[in-house]
Amino acid sequence: MSGALAGLRVLDCTHVIAGAWCSLILADLGADVVKIEPPAGETTRGHPGAAFRAFDFVNRNKRAIALDLTTEAGAGVVRRLARAADVFVENYRPGSLDRMGLGYEAIKAINPKIVYASVSGFGLDGPYRDRGGFDLIAQAMSGIMSFTGEEGSDKPVAAGVPISDLNAGVFAAVGVLAALRARDQSGEGQHVETSLLESALAYTVWETGMFLTTGEVAKRQGTRHRLAAPYEALKTADGHMVVGVNNQRLWLRFCEAIGAPEMAEEEAFARPNRRVRNRDALQARIEAILMTDTSANWMARLEAKGVPAGPLNTIAEAWADPQVQARGLLAEVAGRRFVRTPIKLHGTPVALNRGPAEVGEHTREVLAEAGFSGEEIEALIANGAAAVERKEAAT
């Protein structure tokens, strides 16, 4: 493995998205990530032969071993692997791994230098500590669903991607990197933790700031910005486009670009606060003009004036965009395409070296590296504490 984190060993004792996303980022940065799964595999692998496996897209670039952690022998393997590990990532419900002898205190006793990252629904303390957490619940409880959706609607709307899961994974990865830096100074590891609820709340930074400052509770505004106008999706002759006019200089340029310079000086729209206050009338005026031509033509005119604008893409159109293609965010490995971690390190580039592993594909390899003898490995497989890839077992 190459990359900024080359030489680091990460034990990935996670399932579903949040924890796996954390370890995926570390893997893309060069760490050797060993995914620990139950012998039957993680549920996100889906049924055999499924056309799409959610598992693959948060677990490529990792090696995979299969262990039954409910057995003392299986848990013992993890403890032995932890002796030489730098990072341990888990997202079980708080207390679950403690009962298996795999909690932070137990792993720290084996390896005081380890950085142990825990991602949970609500955190390791507080009245909701023992609750299970999912992205949708975190989005609802953080307030995000109360101000996402069309203005005036009372219908709850979740973000179209699992933002609390993914944010928690990113925050956990940042915490791991900070803890590794601290370890460079102190020689000691530490416990890093974050939660889905807190990760969702952290992304309400403006809505929370507004509430703490003025007492105002954020409401649904559709695609509109709370503090600027026009900053939203607008109708054109062939669909929609989005514009971002967040200061007076851009407002003047916008009016010139759409051929309505006189609108810039109208009393109702002349200043930023007036445009926000009169945004319904503003939108109607602008859309009456934009609906006379296509989104592409309007975007060309706005770009010529330096006004930020963009198309409203489908996911297929987004990946076909020439800017996205030029940046090389997709990488091919094992005959399939995957999304790279969007961090550009020009000296130690992010790299995809492996496709998603099958259940237990690297069990023998990883255990042998950790010093298990061939007899020990075969005994673990024979008694069900460990498992190997099914096709390997068949041979």
C-alpha positions as CSV (number, residue, x, y, z in Angstrom):
1,M,0.0,0.0,0.0
2,S,1.1,3.6,-0.7
3,G,-0.2,6.9,0.5
4,A,0.0,9.3,3.4
5,L,-1.1,6.6,5.9
6,A,1.0,3.8,4.5
7,G,2.3,1.5,7.3
8,L,-0.8,2.1,9.5
9,R,-2.9,-1.0,10.4
10,V,-6.6,-0.4,11.0
11,L,-9.0,-3.0,12.4
12,D,-12.4,-2.3,11.0
13,C,-15.0,-3.9,13.3
14,T,-18.0,-2.0,11.7
15,H,-21.2,-2.6,9.9
16,V,-23.5,-0.7,7.5
17,I,-22.3,2.8,6.7
18,A,-21.0,5.3,9.3
19,G,-18.1,3.3,10.7
20,A,-17.2,1.7,7.4
21,W,-17.1,5.2,5.8
22,C,-14.5,6.2,8.4
23,S,-12.3,3.3,7.7
24,L,-12.8,3.7,3.9
25,I,-11.3,7.2,4.1
26,L,-8.3,5.8,6.0
27,A,-7.9,3.1,3.5
28,D,-8.0,5.5,0.6
29,L,-5.3,7.5,2.3
30,G,-3.0,4.4,2.4
31,A,-3.8,2.6,5.6
32,D,-4.0,-1.2,5.6
33,V,-7.6,-1.7,6.7
34,V,-8.7,-5.2,7.7
35,K,-12.5,-5.6,7.7
36,I,-13.8,-8.0,10.3
37,E,-17.2,-9.6,9.4
38,P,-19.3,-12.4,10.8
39,P,-18.9,-15.8,9.0
40,A,-22.2,-15.2,7.1
41,G,-21.0,-11.8,6.0
42,E,-22.5,-8.3,6.7
43,T,-26.2,-7.8,5.9
44,T,-25.4,-5.0,3.4
45,R,-23.8,-7.6,1.1
46,G,-27.4,-8.6,0.2
47,H,-28.4,-11.9,-1.3
48,P,-25.9,-13.9,-3.4
49,G,-25.9,-12.8,-7.0
50,A,-27.4,-9.4,-6.3
51,A,-26.8,-6.8,-9.0
52,F,-26.0,-4.1,-6.5
53,R,-24.4,-4.6,-3.1
54,A,-24.4,-1.6,-0.8
55,F,-21.5,-3.2,1.0
56,D,-19.1,-2.8,-1.9
57,F,-19.2,0.9,-2.1
58,V,-18.1,1.6,1.5
59,N,-15.8,-1.4,1.8
60,R,-13.6,-1.4,-1.3
61,N,-9.8,-0.9,-0.7
62,K,-9.9,-3.2,2.4
63,R,-8.9,-6.7,3.2
64,A,-11.6,-8.9,4.7
65,I,-11.5,-11.6,7.4
66,A,-14.5,-13.5,8.9
67,L,-14.7,-14.1,12.7
68,D,-17.5,-15.2,15.0
69,L,-17.0,-12.6,17.8
70,T,-19.6,-14.3,19.9
71,T,-17.1,-17.1,20.5
72,E,-14.2,-16.6,22.9
73,A,-11.9,-17.9,20.2
74,G,-13.1,-15.4,17.6
75,A,-12.9,-12.5,20.0
76,G,-9.4,-13.7,21.0
77,V,-8.3,-13.4,17.5
78,V,-9.3,-9.7,17.4
79,R,-7.4,-9.1,20.7
80,R,-4.3,-10.7,19.2
81,L,-4.6,-8.7,16.0
82,A,-5.0,-5.5,18.1
83,R,-1.5,-6.0,19.6
84,A,0.0,-4.7,16.4
85,A,-2.8,-2.4,15.2
86,D,-2.7,1.4,15.1
87,V,-6.4,2.0,14.9
88,F,-9.6,0.2,15.9
89,V,-12.9,1.4,14.4
90,E,-16.3,0.2,15.6
91,N,-19.9,1.3,15.4
92,Y,-21.7,-1.2,17.6
93,R,-24.3,-0.1,20.1
94,P,-22.4,1.2,23.2
95,G,-21.5,-1.7,25.5
96,S,-21.8,-4.5,22.9
97,L,-18.1,-4.9,22.4
98,D,-17.4,-4.5,26.1
99,R,-19.3,-7.7,26.7
100,M,-17.1,-9.5,24.2
101,G,-13.9,-8.2,25.8
102,L,-13.3,-5.9,22.8
103,G,-14.2,-2.5,24.3
104,Y,-11.8,0.3,24.6
105,E,-10.5,-0.5,28.0
106,A,-9.8,-4.1,27.0
107,I,-8.1,-3.2,23.8
108,K,-6.1,-0.4,25.5
109,A,-4.8,-2.9,28.0
110,I,-3.4,-5.0,25.2
111,N,-2.1,-2.0,23.2
112,P,-1.9,1.4,25.0
113,K,-0.8,3.1,21.7
114,I,-4.0,2.2,19.8
115,V,-6.4,4.8,18.7
116,Y,-9.9,3.4,19.2
117,A,-12.8,5.1,17.3
118,S,-16.4,4.6,18.3
119,V,-19.3,5.8,16.2
120,S,-22.8,5.4,17.7
121,G,-26.3,6.7,17.3
122,F,-26.3,9.0,20.3
123,G,-22.9,8.8,22.0
124,L,-21.3,6.9,24.8
125,D,-23.1,8.7,27.6
126,G,-26.4,10.6,28.1
127,P,-30.0,9.3,28.5
128,Y,-30.1,7.9,24.9
129,R,-26.8,6.0,25.1
130,D,-28.4,2.6,24.8
131,R,-30.7,3.4,21.9
132,G,-30.1,2.2,18.4
133,G,-29.5,4.9,15.9
134,F,-30.1,5.3,12.2
135,D,-29.6,8.1,9.8
136,L,-33.3,8.9,9.4
137,I,-33.7,9.2,13.2
138,A,-30.7,11.5,13.5
139,Q,-32.0,13.7,10.7
140,A,-35.3,14.0,12.4
141,M,-34.0,14.6,15.9
142,S,-31.4,17.1,14.8
143,G,-34.1,19.4,13.3
144,I,-32.9,18.9,9.7
145,M,-36.2,17.4,8.6
146,S,-38.1,20.3,10.0
147,F,-36.5,22.8,7.7
148,T,-35.9,20.6,4.6
149,G,-38.6,20.7,1.9
150,E,-40.8,23.1,0.1
151,E,-41.7,26.4,1.8
152,G,-45.1,26.3,3.5
153,S,-45.2,22.5,3.5
154,D,-45.8,20.5,6.7
155,K,-44.5,17.2,5.1
156,P,-41.2,16.0,6.6
157,V,-38.5,15.6,4.1
158,A,-35.1,13.8,4.7
159,A,-32.0,14.7,2.8
160,G,-31.6,12.4,-0.2
161,V,-28.3,10.9,1.1
162,P,-27.6,9.6,4.6
163,I,-25.9,12.7,5.7
164,S,-25.6,11.9,9.4
165,D,-24.1,8.5,8.7
166,L,-21.6,9.9,6.2
167,N,-20.8,13.0,8.4
168,A,-20.2,10.8,11.4
169,G,-17.8,8.7,9.4
170,V,-15.9,11.8,8.2
171,F,-15.8,13.3,11.7
172,A,-14.5,10.0,13.1
173,A,-11.8,9.9,10.5
174,V,-10.7,13.4,11.4
175,G,-10.7,12.4,15.0
176,V,-8.5,9.4,14.3
177,L,-6.0,11.5,12.4
178,A,-5.9,14.1,15.2
179,A,-5.4,11.3,17.8
180,L,-2.6,9.8,15.7
181,R,-0.9,13.2,15.6
182,A,-1.3,13.4,19.4
183,R,0.2,10.0,19.7
184,D,3.3,11.2,17.9
185,Q,3.8,13.6,20.7
186,S,2.8,11.5,23.7
187,G,3.3,7.9,22.7
188,E,-0.3,7.2,23.9
189,G,-3.4,6.3,22.0
190,Q,-6.9,7.4,23.0
191,H,-10.6,6.9,22.6
192,V,-12.2,8.9,19.8
193,E,-15.9,9.0,19.5
194,T,-18.7,10.7,17.6
195,S,-22.4,10.1,17.0
196,L,-25.0,10.3,14.3
197,L,-27.1,12.8,16.2
198,E,-24.1,15.2,16.9
199,S,-22.8,14.9,13.4
200,A,-26.2,15.9,12.0
201,L,-26.5,18.8,14.5
202,A,-23.0,20.0,13.6
203,Y,-24.2,20.5,10.0
204,T,-27.0,22.8,11.2
205,V,-24.4,25.4,11.9
206,W,-26.3,28.4,10.4
207,E,-29.7,27.3,11.5
208,T,-28.4,26.8,15.1
209,G,-26.5,30.1,14.9
210,M,-29.6,31.9,13.9
211,F,-31.6,30.4,16.7
212,L,-28.9,31.1,19.3
213,T,-28.6,34.7,18.2
214,T,-32.2,35.7,17.4
215,G,-34.4,32.9,18.8
216,E,-35.7,32.4,15.3
217,V,-36.6,28.7,14.4
218,A,-35.6,27.7,10.9
219,K,-38.5,26.8,8.5
220,R,-38.6,25.1,5.2
221,Q,-37.4,27.2,2.3
222,G,-37.1,24.7,-0.6
223,T,-33.9,25.5,-2.5
224,R,-33.7,29.1,-1.2
225,H,-30.9,30.5,0.9
226,R,-32.0,31.9,4.2
227,L,-29.9,35.1,3.9
228,A,-29.6,35.8,0.2
229,A,-31.7,36.1,-3.0
230,P,-31.8,35.1,-5.7
231,Y,-30.0,32.0,-4.4
232,E,-32.2,29.1,-5.5
233,A,-33.4,26.9,-8.3
234,L,-35.2,28.8,-11.0
235,K,-37.4,27.7,-14.0
236,T,-36.1,28.1,-17.5
237,A,-37.5,27.1,-20.9
238,D,-36.3,23.5,-20.6
239,G,-36.2,22.8,-16.9
240,H,-34.4,24.4,-13.9
241,M,-31.0,25.9,-13.2
242,V,-29.6,27.2,-9.9
243,V,-28.0,30.6,-9.2
244,G,-26.0,31.9,-6.3
245,V,-26.3,35.7,-5.9
246,N,-25.1,36.4,-2.4
247,N,-23.8,40.0,-2.6
248,Q,-24.6,43.3,-4.2
249,R,-21.8,43.1,-6.8
250,L,-23.2,39.7,-8.1
251,W,-26.7,41.1,-8.1
252,L,-25.7,43.9,-10.5
253,R,-23.9,41.5,-12.8
254,F,-26.9,39.0,-12.7
255,C,-29.3,41.7,-13.8
256,E,-27.0,42.6,-16.7
257,A,-26.6,39.0,-17.7
258,I,-30.4,38.4,-18.0
259,G,-30.9,41.6,-19.8
260,A,-32.8,43.4,-17.1
261,P,-30.3,46.0,-15.7
262,E,-33.3,48.3,-14.6
263,M,-34.4,45.6,-12.1
264,A,-31.2,46.2,-10.1
265,E,-32.4,49.6,-9.0
266,E,-36.0,48.9,-8.3
267,E,-36.9,49.8,-4.8
268,A,-38.2,46.3,-3.9
269,F,-35.0,44.6,-5.0
270,A,-32.2,47.2,-4.7
271,R,-30.7,46.0,-1.5
272,P,-30.0,42.4,-0.2
273,N,-32.5,42.6,2.7
274,R,-35.2,43.8,0.4
275,R,-34.6,41.0,-2.0
276,V,-35.0,38.4,0.8
277,R,-38.1,40.2,2.1
278,N,-39.7,40.3,-1.4
279,R,-38.3,37.0,-2.7
280,D,-41.6,35.7,-4.1
281,A,-42.1,38.7,-6.3
282,L,-38.4,38.6,-7.2
283,Q,-38.6,34.9,-8.3
284,A,-41.7,35.6,-10.4
285,R,-39.9,38.5,-12.2
286,I,-36.7,36.5,-12.8
287,E,-38.5,33.3,-14.0
288,A,-40.6,35.3,-16.5
289,I,-37.3,36.2,-18.1
290,L,-35.5,32.9,-17.8
291,M,-38.4,30.9,-19.2
292,T,-37.7,32.5,-22.6
293,D,-34.5,30.6,-23.1
294,T,-32.7,27.3,-22.2
295,S,-30.7,26.7,-19.0
296,A,-27.5,26.2,-21.1
297,N,-27.8,29.5,-22.8
298,W,-28.5,31.4,-19.5
299,M,-25.6,29.7,-17.8
300,A,-23.3,30.8,-20.6
301,R,-24.4,34.4,-20.1
302,L,-24.1,34.2,-16.4
303,E,-20.6,32.6,-16.6
304,A,-19.5,35.4,-18.9
305,K,-20.5,37.9,-16.2
306,G,-18.9,35.9,-13.4
307,V,-22.2,35.0,-11.8
308,P,-22.2,31.5,-10.1
309,A,-24.8,29.2,-11.7
310,G,-25.2,25.5,-12.5
311,P,-27.5,22.9,-14.0
312,L,-29.9,20.8,-12.0
313,N,-28.3,17.4,-12.8
314,T,-29.5,13.9,-12.3
315,I,-26.9,11.5,-10.9
316,A,-26.2,10.3,-14.4
317,E,-25.7,13.8,-15.7
318,A,-23.5,14.7,-12.7
319,W,-21.0,11.9,-13.5
320,A,-21.0,12.8,-17.2
321,D,-20.1,16.4,-16.4
322,P,-16.7,17.4,-18.0
323,Q,-15.5,19.0,-14.8
324,V,-16.3,15.9,-12.7
325,Q,-14.6,13.7,-15.3
326,A,-11.5,16.0,-15.5
327,R,-11.0,15.7,-11.7
328,G,-10.8,11.9,-11.8
329,L,-13.1,11.1,-8.9
330,L,-14.0,7.7,-10.4
331,A,-11.4,5.0,-10.3
332,E,-11.5,1.5,-11.8
333,V,-10.3,-1.4,-9.8
334,A,-11.0,-5.2,-10.3
335,G,-13.0,-4.3,-13.5
336,R,-15.4,-2.0,-11.6
337,R,-15.7,1.7,-11.0
338,F,-15.8,3.3,-7.6
339,V,-15.8,6.8,-6.1
340,R,-12.5,8.0,-4.7
341,T,-12.3,9.8,-1.4
342,P,-12.4,13.5,-2.6
343,I,-9.1,14.6,-1.0
344,K,-6.3,15.6,-3.3
345,L,-2.9,15.0,-1.8
346,H,-0.5,15.8,-4.6
347,G,2.6,14.3,-2.9
348,T,0.9,11.1,-1.6
349,P,-2.2,10.6,-3.8
350,V,-5.3,8.9,-2.7
351,A,-5.4,5.4,-4.4
352,L,-7.8,2.6,-4.9
353,N,-5.8,-0.7,-4.8
354,R,-8.5,-3.3,-4.1
355,G,-12.0,-4.0,-5.0
356,P,-14.5,-5.1,-2.4
357,A,-13.3,-8.4,-0.8
358,E,-15.5,-11.4,-0.4
359,V,-16.4,-12.7,3.1
360,G,-13.3,-14.2,4.6
361,E,-11.2,-13.6,1.5
362,H,-8.1,-12.7,3.5
363,T,-8.6,-14.6,6.7
364,R,-5.7,-17.0,6.3
365,E,-3.4,-14.2,5.0
366,V,-4.1,-11.7,7.8
367,L,-3.9,-14.3,10.5
368,A,-0.6,-15.7,9.2
369,E,0.8,-12.2,9.1
370,A,-0.2,-11.8,12.8
371,G,1.8,-14.9,13.7
372,F,-0.9,-17.6,13.8
373,S,0.5,-21.0,12.8
374,G,-1.2,-23.0,10.0
375,E,-2.5,-25.4,12.6
376,E,-4.0,-22.6,14.7
377,I,-5.7,-21.1,11.6
378,E,-7.2,-24.4,10.5
379,A,-8.4,-25.1,14.0
380,L,-10.2,-21.7,14.2
381,I,-11.9,-22.4,10.8
382,A,-12.8,-26.0,11.8
383,N,-14.5,-24.9,15.0
384,G,-16.4,-22.0,13.4
385,A,-14.5,-19.2,15.1
386,A,-13.1,-18.1,11.8
387,A,-14.2,-18.5,8.2
388,V,-12.7,-18.2,4.7
389,E,-14.1,-17.2,1.4
390,R,-16.7,-19.8,0.3
391,K,-15.0,-20.6,-3.0
392,E,-11.7,-21.0,-1.2
393,A,-13.3,-23.4,1.3
394,A,-14.7,-25.4,-1.6
395,T,-11.3,-26.0,-3.0
